[in-house]
Amino acid sequence: MIVIADTNVFIDSLFHQDPYCTEILRMEHKGELTFIMTNEMSEELVKTIFMHAQQLGFTLDEFQEPFYKLSRALRRTLPANSTDKTLYCRDPKDDMFIHCAVDESIDFIISSDIHLREKNKVIRNKSQHPIEILKPQDFLNTYQGLNQGLKIQELAKKINSNRL
C-alpha cells in the first residue's frame, strides 16, 4: 500500500518514540507500506528533522541513528510530482500533502496535524477515491481492518474452490 506520511510521523517516531508512528515506520521498513513524496515534501522533512534535533540539543552522535533511519526511508520512498495548486488547508504548507495525494491517486495521508485533518469537504484523488487523512493510530486500525478483510476474502475463495 502506498501512503503519504506527514513530517510529524517521522518526528514523533524518531525523537519521541511514539509507538504508533514507530510502527508505521517499521511497516515501511518491512515493505508493508511504501511512502511517496514530492521534492517539496522531502525537503521539508529533512529541514524539520535537522531543526528538531537542534532544538532538542542532540549531539552529532545522538543524531546519527535518527538520521540513518530517515535516510534509509527516503531512499525507499517513491518520487512524486504534483501540479495541483488548490488551497485545501488553513496552513498552505499542509496543502503539499493533499496535492500529492490528489495527483498520485493516494488514498491515505497519515498525520497528527489537526489542521491537515480538519477539512470541510471530501477531497478526491484523480482516481475519484476519497482521500482519508488519519491519525497514526487510526491509520493502523484501518490498515488492520483492510488486511483482515483481505484475509477473509482469501479464506472464502479457498473454501469455495474446495467445494467445486
FITOR-353996 format. One line per field, with one value per atom (N, C-alpha, C): residue number from 1; residue in three letters; atom name; x, y, z. Coordinates in Angstrom, 3 decimals, padded with zeros to 6 digits. Layout:
REM residues N
k c(NUM|...)
r c(ALA|...)
a c(CA|...)
xx c(X|...)
yy c(Y|...)
zz c(Z|...)
END
This chain:
REM residues 164
k c(1|1|1|2|2|2|3|3|3|4|4|4|5|5|5|6|6|6|7|7|7|8|8|8|9|9|9|10|10|10|11|11|11|12|12|12|13|13|13|14|14|14|15|15|15|16|16|16|17|17|17|18|18|18|19|19|19|20|20|20|21|21|21|22|22|22|23|23|23|24|24|24|25|25|25|26|26|26|27|27|27|28|28|28|29|29|29|30|30|30|31|31|31|32|32|32|33|33|33|34|34|34|35|35|35|36|36|36|37|37|37|38|38|38|39|39|39|40|40|40|41|41|41|42|42|42|43|43|43|44|44|44|45|45|45|46|46|46|47|47|47|48|48|48|49|49|49|50|50|50|51|51|51|52|52|52|53|53|53|54|54|54|55|55|55|56|56|56|57|57|57|58|58|58|59|59|59|60|60|60|61|61|61|62|62|62|63|63|63|64|64|64|65|65|65|66|66|66|67|67|67|68|68|68|69|69|69|70|70|70|71|71|71|72|72|72|73|73|73|74|74|74|75|75|75|76|76|76|77|77|77|78|78|78|79|79|79|80|80|80|81|81|81|82|82|82|83|83|83|84|84|84|85|85|85|86|86|86|87|87|87|88|88|88|89|89|89|90|90|90|91|91|91|92|92|92|93|93|93|94|94|94|95|95|95|96|96|96|97|97|97|98|98|98|99|99|99|100|100|100|101|101|101|102|102|102|103|103|103|104|104|104|105|105|105|106|106|106|107|107|107|108|108|108|109|109|109|110|110|110|111|111|111|112|112|112|113|113|113|114|114|114|115|115|115|116|116|116|117|117|117|118|118|118|119|119|119|120|120|120|121|121|121|122|122|122|123|123|123|124|124|124|125|125|125|126|126|126|127|127|127|128|128|128|129|129|129|130|130|130|131|131|131|132|132|132|133|133|133|134|134|134|135|135|135|136|136|136|137|137|137|138|138|138|139|139|139|140|140|140|141|141|141|142|142|142|143|143|143|144|144|144|145|145|145|146|146|146|147|147|147|148|148|148|149|149|149|150|150|150|151|151|151|152|152|152|153|153|153|154|154|154|155|155|155|156|156|156|157|157|157|158|158|158|159|159|159|160|160|160|161|161|161|162|162|162|163|163|163|164|164|164)
r c(MET|MET|MET|ILE|ILE|ILE|VAL|VAL|VAL|ILE|ILE|ILE|ALA|ALA|ALA|ASP|ASP|ASP|THR|THR|THR|ASN|ASN|ASN|VAL|VAL|VAL|PHE|PHE|PHE|ILE|ILE|ILE|ASP|ASP|ASP|SER|SER|SER|LEU|LEU|LEU|PHE|PHE|PHE|HIS|HIS|HIS|GLN|GLN|GLN|ASP|ASP|ASP|PRO|PRO|PRO|TYR|TYR|TYR|CYS|CYS|CYS|THR|THR|THR|GLU|GLU|GLU|ILE|ILE|ILE|LEU|LEU|LEU|ARG|ARG|ARG|MET|MET|MET|GLU|GLU|GLU|HIS|HIS|HIS|LYS|LYS|LYS|GLY|GLY|GLY|GLU|GLU|GLU|LEU|LEU|LEU|THR|THR|THR|PHE|PHE|PHE|ILE|ILE|ILE|MET|MET|MET|THR|THR|THR|ASN|ASN|ASN|GLU|GLU|GLU|MET|MET|MET|SER|SER|SER|GLU|GLU|GLU|GLU|GLU|GLU|LEU|LEU|LEU|VAL|VAL|VAL|LYS|LYS|LYS|THR|THR|THR|ILE|ILE|ILE|PHE|PHE|PHE|MET|MET|MET|HIS|HIS|HIS|ALA|ALA|ALA|GLN|GLN|GLN|GLN|GLN|GLN|LEU|LEU|LEU|GLY|GLY|GLY|PHE|PHE|PHE|THR|THR|THR|LEU|LEU|LEU|ASP|ASP|ASP|GLU|GLU|GLU|PHE|PHE|PHE|GLN|GLN|GLN|GLU|GLU|GLU|PRO|PRO|PRO|PHE|PHE|PHE|TYR|TYR|TYR|LYS|LYS|LYS|LEU|LEU|LEU|SER|SER|SER|ARG|ARG|ARG|ALA|ALA|ALA|LEU|LEU|LEU|ARG|ARG|ARG|ARG|ARG|ARG|THR|THR|THR|LEU|LEU|LEU|PRO|PRO|PRO|ALA|ALA|ALA|ASN|ASN|ASN|SER|SER|SER|THR|THR|THR|ASP|ASP|ASP|LYS|LYS|LYS|THR|THR|THR|LEU|LEU|LEU|TYR|TYR|TYR|CYS|CYS|CYS|ARG|ARG|ARG|ASP|ASP|ASP|PRO|PRO|PRO|LYS|LYS|LYS|ASP|ASP|ASP|ASP|ASP|ASP|MET|MET|MET|PHE|PHE|PHE|ILE|ILE|ILE|HIS|HIS|HIS|CYS|CYS|CYS|ALA|ALA|ALA|VAL|VAL|VAL|ASP|ASP|ASP|GLU|GLU|GLU|SER|SER|SER|ILE|ILE|ILE|ASP|ASP|ASP|PHE|PHE|PHE|ILE|ILE|ILE|ILE|ILE|ILE|SER|SER|SER|SER|SER|SER|ASP|ASP|ASP|ILE|ILE|ILE|HIS|HIS|HIS|LEU|LEU|LEU|ARG|ARG|ARG|GLU|GLU|GLU|LYS|LYS|LYS|ASN|ASN|ASN|LYS|LYS|LYS|VAL|VAL|VAL|ILE|ILE|ILE|ARG|ARG|ARG|ASN|ASN|ASN|LYS|LYS|LYS|SER|SER|SER|GLN|GLN|GLN|HIS|HIS|HIS|PRO|PRO|PRO|ILE|ILE|ILE|GLU|GLU|GLU|ILE|ILE|ILE|LEU|LEU|LEU|LYS|LYS|LYS|PRO|PRO|PRO|GLN|GLN|GLN|ASP|ASP|ASP|PHE|PHE|PHE|LEU|LEU|LEU|ASN|ASN|ASN|THR|THR|THR|TYR|TYR|TYR|GLN|GLN|GLN|GLY|GLY|GLY|LEU|LEU|LEU|ASN|ASN|ASN|GLN|GLN|GLN|GLY|GLY|GLY|LEU|LEU|LEU|LYS|LYS|LYS|ILE|ILE|ILE|GLN|GLN|GLN|GLU|GLU|GLU|LEU|LEU|LEU|ALA|ALA|ALA|LYS|LYS|LYS|LYS|LYS|LYS|ILE|ILE|ILE|ASN|ASN|ASN|SER|SER|SER|ASN|ASN|ASN|ARG|ARG|ARG|LEU|LEU|LEU)
a c(N|CA|C|N|CA|C|N|CA|C|N|CA|C|N|CA|C|N|CA|C|N|CA|C|N|CA|C|N|CA|C|N|CA|C|N|CA|C|N|CA|C|N|CA|C|N|CA|C|N|CA|C|N|CA|C|N|CA|C|N|CA|C|N|CA|C|N|CA|C|N|CA|C|N|CA|C|N|CA|C|N|CA|C|N|CA|C|N|CA|C|N|CA|C|N|CA|C|N|CA|C|N|CA|C|N|CA|C|N|CA|C|N|CA|C|N|CA|C|N|CA|C|N|CA|C|N|CA|C|N|CA|C|N|CA|C|N|CA|C|N|CA|C|N|CA|C|N|CA|C|N|CA|C|N|CA|C|N|CA|C|N|CA|C|N|CA|C|N|CA|C|N|CA|C|N|CA|C|N|CA|C|N|CA|C|N|CA|C|N|CA|C|N|CA|C|N|CA|C|N|CA|C|N|CA|C|N|CA|C|N|CA|C|N|CA|C|N|CA|C|N|CA|C|N|CA|C|N|CA|C|N|CA|C|N|CA|C|N|CA|C|N|CA|C|N|CA|C|N|CA|C|N|CA|C|N|CA|C|N|CA|C|N|CA|C|N|CA|C|N|CA|C|N|CA|C|N|CA|C|N|CA|C|N|CA|C|N|CA|C|N|CA|C|N|CA|C|N|CA|C|N|CA|C|N|CA|C|N|CA|C|N|CA|C|N|CA|C|N|CA|C|N|CA|C|N|CA|C|N|CA|C|N|CA|C|N|CA|C|N|CA|C|N|CA|C|N|CA|C|N|CA|C|N|CA|C|N|CA|C|N|CA|C|N|CA|C|N|CA|C|N|CA|C|N|CA|C|N|CA|C|N|CA|C|N|CA|C|N|CA|C|N|CA|C|N|CA|C|N|CA|C|N|CA|C|N|CA|C|N|CA|C|N|CA|C|N|CA|C|N|CA|C|N|CA|C|N|CA|C|N|CA|C|N|CA|C|N|CA|C|N|CA|C|N|CA|C|N|CA|C|N|CA|C|N|CA|C|N|CA|C|N|CA|C|N|CA|C|N|CA|C|N|CA|C|N|CA|C|N|CA|C|N|CA|C|N|CA|C|N|CA|C|N|CA|C|N|CA|C|N|CA|C|N|CA|C|N|CA|C|N|CA|C|N|CA|C|N|CA|C|N|CA|C|N|CA|C|N|CA|C|N|CA|C|N|CA|C|N|CA|C|N|CA|C|N|CA|C|N|CA|C|N|CA|C|N|CA|C|N|CA|C|N|CA|C|N|CA|C|N|CA|C)
xx c(000.843|000.000|000.894|000.605|001.357|000.607|001.306|000.696|001.595|001.015|001.770|001.881|003.094|003.330|003.769|003.034|003.362|004.675|005.317|006.581|006.480|005.334|005.206|005.242|004.929|005.035|006.504|007.386|008.823|009.349|008.974|009.416|008.994|007.706|007.183|007.812|008.186|008.843|010.317|011.029|012.483|012.941|012.153|012.591|011.761|010.520|009.633|009.125|009.621|009.298|007.795|007.002|005.564|005.347|004.632|004.510|003.770|002.790|002.027|002.870|003.557|004.416|005.588|006.124|007.220|006.756|005.544|005.001|004.834|004.407|004.250|005.606|006.642|007.980|008.505|008.186|008.589|007.904|006.626|005.887|006.483|006.897|007.535|008.859|009.627|010.931|010.780|009.718|009.476|008.807|008.460|007.842|006.334|005.716|004.261|003.598|004.307|003.863|004.967|004.580|005.540|005.158|006.142|005.902|006.115|005.378|005.547|005.666|006.585|006.820|007.222|006.824|007.347|008.681|009.423|010.670|010.396|009.316|008.955|008.733|008.068|007.803|009.091|009.963|011.205|012.137|012.170|012.997|012.495|011.176|010.616|010.931|010.834|011.106|012.543|013.489|014.904|015.183|014.690|014.905|014.296|013.087|012.400|013.079|013.548|014.261|015.528|016.286|017.502|017.168|016.139|015.756|015.290|014.533|014.025|015.172|016.115|017.280|018.060|018.188|018.904|018.155|016.817|016.019|016.109|016.224|016.338|017.760|018.693|020.076|020.848|020.455|021.144|022.576|023.493|024.859|024.889|025.997|026.121|025.985|026.568|026.464|025.019|024.296|022.898|022.011|022.378|021.571|021.837|022.925|023.336|022.260|021.717|020.724|019.443|018.830|017.646|017.943|019.133|019.486|019.596|020.202|020.312|018.939|018.065|016.706|015.980|016.129|015.497|016.059|017.370|017.979|017.594|017.507|017.086|015.636|014.776|013.369|013.256|014.034|013.979|014.468|015.450|015.927|014.838|013.988|012.923|011.659|011.588|010.389|010.228|008.987|008.691|008.672|009.276|009.215|007.850|007.382|006.077|006.188|005.296|005.164|003.757|003.638|002.320|002.147|001.013|000.693|-000.506|-001.196|-002.371|-001.943|-002.648|-002.344|-003.556|-004.559|-005.768|-005.431|-006.113|-005.933|-006.958|-006.484|-007.351|-007.306|-006.163|-005.933|-005.739|-005.934|-005.644|-004.161|-003.334|-001.883|-001.478|-001.078|-000.740|000.377|001.244|002.304|001.728|000.560|-000.078|-000.660|-000.936|-001.537|-000.664|000.654|001.529|001.223|000.778|000.444|-000.824|-001.805|-003.051|-002.801|-002.011|-001.682|-001.073|-000.147|000.499|-000.531|-001.406|-002.430|-003.381|-003.769|-004.677|-004.003|-002.820|-002.154|-001.649|-001.282|-000.726|-001.756|-003.013|-004.116|-003.826|-003.437|-003.164|-004.411|-004.764|-005.989|-005.785|-004.547|-004.312|-003.156|-003.419|-002.386|-002.385|-001.208|-001.082|-000.495|-001.237|-000.788|-001.387|-000.591|-001.082|-001.516|-001.311|-001.600|-003.107|-003.658|-005.107|-005.562|-004.715|-005.094|-005.195|-004.352|-004.401|-005.619|-005.955|-007.068|-008.429|-008.498|-009.800|-010.043|-010.846|-011.205|-012.720|-013.226|-014.663|-015.403|-014.682|-015.360|-014.512|-015.142|-014.425|-013.526|-012.264|-011.312|-011.057|-011.145|-010.965|-009.664|-009.024|-007.816|-008.200|-007.219|-007.502|-008.255|-008.215|-008.987|-010.402|-010.718|-012.020|-012.284|-011.237|-011.381|-011.257|-012.026|-011.856|-010.505|-009.859|-008.577|-008.875|-008.391|-008.574|-007.308|-007.484|-006.365|-006.556|-005.696|-005.886|-004.717|-005.047|-004.005|-003.303|-002.046|-001.320|-002.072|-002.633|-003.362|-004.570|-005.301|-006.475|-006.070|-004.938|-004.469|-004.148|-003.456|-003.101|-004.351|-005.370|-006.631|-007.283|-007.285|-007.859|-007.075|-005.753|-004.896|-005.146|-005.234|-005.502|-006.863|-007.852|-009.179|-009.160|-008.408|-008.293|-007.625|-006.562|-005.863|-006.747|-007.507|-008.405|-009.460|-009.969|-010.949|-010.374|-009.120|-008.472|-008.277|-007.893|-007.699|-009.017|-010.104|-011.417|-011.812|-011.550|-011.857|-011.041|-009.758|-008.902|-009.401|-009.791|-010.309|-011.604|-012.474|-013.734|-013.462|-012.476|-012.121|-011.629|-010.793|-010.280|-011.416|-012.319|-013.450|-014.305|-014.594|-015.418|-014.726|-013.405|-012.696|-012.654|-012.666|-012.686|-014.048|-015.092|-016.437|-016.659|-015.882|-016.090|-015.591)
yy c(-001.168|000.000|001.238|002.157|003.411|004.478|005.150|006.165|007.395|008.461|009.681|009.805|009.961|010.183|011.629|012.342|013.724|013.762|014.898|015.107|014.710|015.001|014.728|013.237|012.371|010.924|010.555|011.125|010.871|011.468|012.713|013.397|012.597|012.216|011.521|010.146|009.495|008.194|008.343|009.137|009.223|009.903|010.886|011.658|011.430|010.990|010.876|009.454|008.508|007.083|006.819|007.597|007.339|005.934|005.075|003.680|003.521|004.373|004.259|004.706|005.828|006.319|005.373|004.824|003.862|002.619|002.178|001.011|001.316|002.519|002.902|002.891|003.434|003.402|001.970|001.143|-000.268|-000.967|-000.682|-001.290|-000.870|000.393|000.856|000.127|000.006|-000.663|-002.122|-002.783|-004.195|-004.367|-003.259|-003.349|-003.510|-003.396|-003.491|-002.205|-001.103|000.202|000.787|001.652|002.421|003.884|004.719|006.152|006.768|007.837|008.612|010.075|010.813|012.222|013.009|014.267|015.204|015.734|016.422|017.058|018.039|018.800|019.784|019.099|017.961|017.227|016.691|016.106|015.540|016.642|017.782|018.899|019.426|019.551|019.998|018.994|017.717|016.670|016.759|016.823|016.873|018.136|019.268|020.534|020.478|019.963|019.901|018.924|017.798|016.820|017.457|018.165|018.823|019.879|020.688|021.736|021.127|020.046|019.404|018.821|018.186|017.634|018.751|019.868|021.006|021.570|021.704|022.218|021.311|020.012|019.061|018.981|019.687|019.711|018.438|017.734|016.492|016.784|015.941|015.995|015.255|015.365|014.639|013.137|012.628|011.191|010.779|011.604|011.290|011.366|012.232|012.428|011.362|010.630|009.671|008.613|007.990|006.928|007.453|008.555|009.069|009.459|010.019|010.411|009.194|008.121|006.901|006.318|006.296|005.789|006.637|007.951|008.853|008.645|008.580|008.449|007.133|006.060|004.770|004.843|005.469|005.607|006.461|007.527|008.393|007.667|006.785|006.020|005.104|004.601|003.688|004.421|005.713|006.493|006.696|006.548|006.780|008.274|008.708|010.128|010.462|011.660|012.085|013.475|013.745|015.082|015.565|016.840|017.393|018.700|018.821|020.064|020.760|020.073|020.634|021.846|022.931|024.146|024.622|023.762|024.107|024.350|025.317|025.582|024.764|023.849|022.976|023.287|023.737|023.866|025.319|025.560|026.893|027.215|026.200|026.363|025.900|026.824|026.451|025.410|025.313|024.299|022.887|022.750|021.435|020.972|021.915|021.565|020.626|020.677|019.836|018.349|017.950|016.543|016.155|017.036|016.772|016.839|017.804|017.896|016.590|016.046|014.786|013.661|013.590|012.536|012.657|013.877|014.094|013.648|014.177|013.921|012.494|011.844|010.489|009.407|009.819|008.888|008.056|008.742|008.099|008.230|007.149|007.135|007.568|007.451|007.723|008.688|009.696|010.571|010.310|010.044|009.786|011.038|011.622|012.876|013.082|013.663|014.082|015.544|016.210|017.639|017.863|018.494|018.714|019.621|020.578|021.486|020.751|019.764|018.974|018.053|017.539|016.591|017.272|018.564|019.225|019.861|019.182|019.710|019.775|020.734|020.971|020.069|019.505|018.691|017.470|016.520|015.328|015.725|015.353|015.617|014.289|014.295|013.064|013.139|011.973|011.918|011.728|011.638|011.529|010.260|009.255|008.029|008.158|009.336|009.657|008.952|008.425|007.858|008.993|008.940|009.965|009.787|010.889|010.860|010.893|009.897|009.845|010.358|011.327|011.874|011.395|010.476|009.773|009.968|010.027|009.996|008.645|008.567|007.296|006.105|006.269|005.166|004.754|005.736|005.433|004.752|005.176|004.514|003.051|002.780|001.396|000.539|001.091|000.355|000.097|001.101|000.953|-000.073|-000.004|-000.937|-002.370|-002.563|-003.908|-004.399|-003.503|-003.872|-004.248|-003.492|-003.812|-005.162|-005.415|-006.702|-007.850|-007.633|-008.675|-008.978|-007.926|-008.126|-008.934|-008.674|-009.428|-010.884|-011.117|-012.490|-013.263|-012.609|-013.257|-013.576|-012.641|-012.882|-014.055|-014.115|-015.223|-016.554|-016.559|-017.775|-018.214|-017.263|-017.588|-018.180|-017.635|-018.178|-019.612|-019.880|-021.242|-022.207|-021.782|-022.638|-022.918|-021.870|-022.032|-022.889|-022.763|-023.565|-025.039|-025.325|-026.712|-027.367|-026.558|-027.090|-027.516|-026.964|-027.270|-028.614)
zz c(000.000|000.000|000.000|-000.879|-000.967|-000.182|000.724|001.580|001.654|002.167|002.452|003.966|004.452|005.883|006.071|006.889|007.204|007.995|007.972|008.676|010.149|010.774|012.208|012.531|011.571|011.799|012.035|011.234|011.381|012.690|012.967|014.191|015.422|015.444|016.624|016.811|015.734|015.854|016.209|015.441|015.587|016.871|017.352|018.511|019.772|019.608|020.771|021.000|020.217|020.353|020.441|019.696|019.648|019.087|019.798|019.347|018.018|017.760|016.515|015.320|015.485|014.404|014.170|015.249|015.124|014.381|014.645|013.937|012.445|012.115|010.705|010.005|010.644|010.038|009.945|010.934|010.879|009.704|009.502|008.389|007.049|006.961|005.721|005.535|006.604|006.532|006.094|006.549|006.217|004.850|004.190|002.867|002.883|004.049|004.131|003.650|003.768|003.282|002.425|001.509|000.720|000.848|001.151|001.224|-000.152|-000.409|-001.630|-001.219|-001.879|-001.538|-002.770|-002.754|-003.742|-003.212|-004.064|-003.609|-002.479|-002.614|-001.590|-000.235|-000.248|000.993|001.608|000.790|001.336|001.831|001.148|001.611|002.950|003.091|004.366|005.474|005.149|006.134|006.643|005.742|006.143|006.959|006.495|007.204|008.611|008.712|010.000|010.951|010.425|011.260|011.847|011.013|011.500|012.550|012.285|013.237|014.560|014.483|015.698|016.527|015.864|016.575|017.258|016.562|017.126|018.337|018.214|019.333|020.559|020.326|021.436|021.987|021.339|021.805|021.506|020.446|020.078|019.655|020.116|019.615|018.280|017.573|016.313|016.525|017.596|017.890|018.159|018.904|019.214|017.974|017.053|015.850|014.792|014.935|013.909|013.636|014.653|014.444|013.784|014.287|013.589|012.141|011.910|010.546|009.631|010.106|009.292|008.985|009.979|009.755|008.712|008.832|007.873|006.476|006.358|005.027|004.369|005.151|004.578|004.101|004.882|004.475|003.216|003.138|001.951|000.698|000.837|-000.327|-000.872|000.008|-000.421|-000.873|-000.642|-000.943|-002.444|-002.900|-004.315|-004.594|-005.704|-006.057|-006.655|-006.381|-006.887|-007.482|-008.399|-008.971|-008.686|-008.435|-008.163|-008.915|-009.574|-010.275|-009.644|-008.736|-008.068|-007.243|-007.380|-006.614|-005.812|-005.694|-004.961|-003.490|-002.883|-001.460|-000.686|000.131|000.913|002.402|002.897|004.339|004.746|006.040|006.567|006.456|006.703|006.578|005.182|004.309|002.930|002.832|003.856|003.822|003.907|004.512|004.611|003.278|002.387|001.095|000.271|000.447|-000.381|-000.203|000.974|001.207|000.444|000.477|-000.257|-001.754|-002.206|-003.637|-004.128|-003.369|-003.743|-003.798|-002.796|-002.765|-003.947|-004.284|-005.422|-006.709|-006.980|-008.264|-008.416|-007.329|-007.403|-007.055|-006.872|-006.550|-005.301|-004.244|-002.956|-002.083|-001.402|-000.601|000.848|001.367|002.787|003.007|003.846|004.393|005.897|006.445|007.881|008.513|009.469|010.055|011.442|012.325|013.638|013.619|012.508|012.370|012.280|013.307|013.340|012.199|011.800|010.712|009.381|009.192|007.963|007.971|009.152|009.234|009.215|009.577|009.571|008.204|007.429|006.115|006.046|005.288|005.252|004.278|003.334|002.320|002.000|001.336|000.894|-000.268|-000.170|-001.248|-001.936|-003.249|-004.019|-004.810|-004.947|-005.760|-007.226|-008.094|-009.534|-009.898|-009.025|-009.250|-008.691|-008.194|-007.602|-006.276|-005.648|-004.303|-003.292|-002.217|-001.181|-000.489|-000.211|000.496|001.989|002.701|004.148|004.818|005.699|006.465|007.897|008.309|009.574|010.527|011.821|012.846|012.745|013.166|013.069|013.672|014.860|015.490|014.645|014.119|013.293|011.994|011.424|010.208|010.489|011.587|011.914|012.097|012.753|012.906|011.554|010.685|009.345|008.546|008.601|007.867|008.324|009.630|010.152|009.677|009.646|009.159|007.691|006.885|005.458|005.270|006.017|005.916|006.375|007.438|007.927|006.866|006.205|005.138|003.992|003.631|002.558|002.952|004.209|004.672|004.640|005.012|004.983|003.548|002.623|001.204|000.670|001.025|000.571|001.126|002.383|003.003|002.321|002.024|001.344|-000.036|-000.750|-002.068|-001.946|-000.939|-000.736|-000.425|000.436|000.799|-000.427|-001.201|-002.404|-003.449|-003.590|-004.591|-004.185|-002.896|-002.420|-002.635|-002.751|-002.959|-004.398|-005.316|-006.736|-007.127)
END
